[in-house]
C-alpha cells in the first residue's frame, strides 16, 4: 500500500480523498514510519494534514521516540514545533530523552532539553537519561546532562 511504501503523492491523494492520517497499521501510524526513516517531507505533509504527533504504537512509542532513536534531528524539531509531548514515556518508561541519550544523539538531547524534557525521570530499569548515556559510553552526553539543574548523576543521587 502507499502507507507502507511512503509514496508521498499517493499518500496526499488518499488524504485528499478521505483517508485517515492517523490510521494505525502494524501498531503505528505513517508518522511513526516517517520519523523512523527520517522522511522529513512526508512528516511535513502528515503534520499539515493534522496527524496526531502523540499517538503511540504497540510498544508505547510516539513518532518523537522513533526520531530520537534514529537520530533524525529535523524531524524531532518538526514534532516539537507541532506540540509533541517531550517527556512522554513508552511501555518501558523510556522518554525520548532516554532514547536519544542511549543512542548518542547529542544534538537531539540538547533540543529535547531546550523544550523542557525532564532529565530526572527514570525508566523501568531505574535509570535516568544520564545513566543510559553513561552505560552506552556517550561521555559528551553525560557531561551535558550533568549540567542540568536537578539531574542526579546516578540513581542513588551520587
VENDA-V106422 format. One record per backbone hydrogen bond with DSSP energy under -0.5 kcal/mol. CO is the residue of the C=O (numbers start at 0). NH is the residue of the N-H. E is the energy in kcal/mol with one decimal. If there is no record, write none. Layout:
co=<CO | CO>
nh=<NH | NH>
e=<E | E>
This chain:
co=<0 | 1 | 1 | 5 | 6 | 7 | 8 | 9 | 10 | 11 | 12 | 13 | 14 | 18 | 19 | 24 | 26 | 27 | 28 | 29 | 30 | 31 | 32 | 33 | 33 | 37 | 38 | 39 | 40 | 41 | 42 | 43 | 44 | 45 | 46 | 50 | 51 | 56 | 58 | 60 | 61 | 62 | 63 | 64 | 65 | 66 | 66 | 70 | 71 | 72 | 73 | 74 | 75 | 76 | 77 | 78 | 79 | 84 | 89 | 91 | 93 | 94 | 95 | 96 | 97 | 98 | 99 | 99 | 100 | 103 | 104 | 105 | 106 | 107 | 108 | 109 | 110 | 111 | 112 | 116 | 117 | 122 | 126 | 127 | 128 | 129 | 130 | 131 | 132 | 133 | 136 | 137 | 137 | 138 | 139 | 140 | 141 | 142 | 143 | 144 | 147 | 149 | 153>
nh=<4 | 5 | 6 | 7 | 10 | 11 | 12 | 13 | 14 | 15 | 16 | 18 | 17 | 20 | 22 | 27 | 57 | 24 | 32 | 33 | 34 | 35 | 36 | 37 | 38 | 39 | 42 | 43 | 44 | 45 | 46 | 47 | 48 | 50 | 49 | 52 | 54 | 59 | 90 | 56 | 65 | 66 | 67 | 68 | 69 | 70 | 71 | 72 | 75 | 76 | 77 | 78 | 79 | 80 | 81 | 83 | 82 | 87 | 92 | 123 | 89 | 98 | 99 | 100 | 101 | 102 | 103 | 104 | 103 | 105 | 108 | 109 | 110 | 111 | 112 | 113 | 114 | 116 | 115 | 118 | 120 | 125 | 122 | 131 | 132 | 133 | 134 | 135 | 137 | 136 | 138 | 140 | 141 | 142 | 143 | 144 | 145 | 146 | 146 | 147 | 150 | 151 | 156>
e=<-1.9 | -1.1 | -1.1 | -1.0 | -2.7 | -3.0 | -2.3 | -2.6 | -2.7 | -2.6 | -1.1 | -2.8 | -1.6 | -0.7 | -1.8 | -1.1 | -0.7 | -3.2 | -1.6 | -2.8 | -2.4 | -2.3 | -2.4 | -0.8 | -2.1 | -1.6 | -2.3 | -2.3 | -2.2 | -2.7 | -2.5 | -2.5 | -1.6 | -2.2 | -1.8 | -0.8 | -1.2 | -2.1 | -2.4 | -2.1 | -1.8 | -2.6 | -2.4 | -2.6 | -2.2 | -0.9 | -2.2 | -1.5 | -2.1 | -2.5 | -2.2 | -2.8 | -2.5 | -2.4 | -1.4 | -2.5 | -1.7 | -0.7 | -2.1 | -2.7 | -2.0 | -2.1 | -2.8 | -2.4 | -2.7 | -2.1 | -0.5 | -2.5 | -0.8 | -1.2 | -2.2 | -2.7 | -2.0 | -3.0 | -2.5 | -2.3 | -1.1 | -2.4 | -1.9 | -0.8 | -1.0 | -2.1 | -2.1 | -2.0 | -2.4 | -2.5 | -2.6 | -1.7 | -2.8 | -1.1 | -1.3 | -0.6 | -2.1 | -2.6 | -1.9 | -2.9 | -2.2 | -0.8 | -0.8 | -1.3 | -2.0 | -0.6 | -1.9>
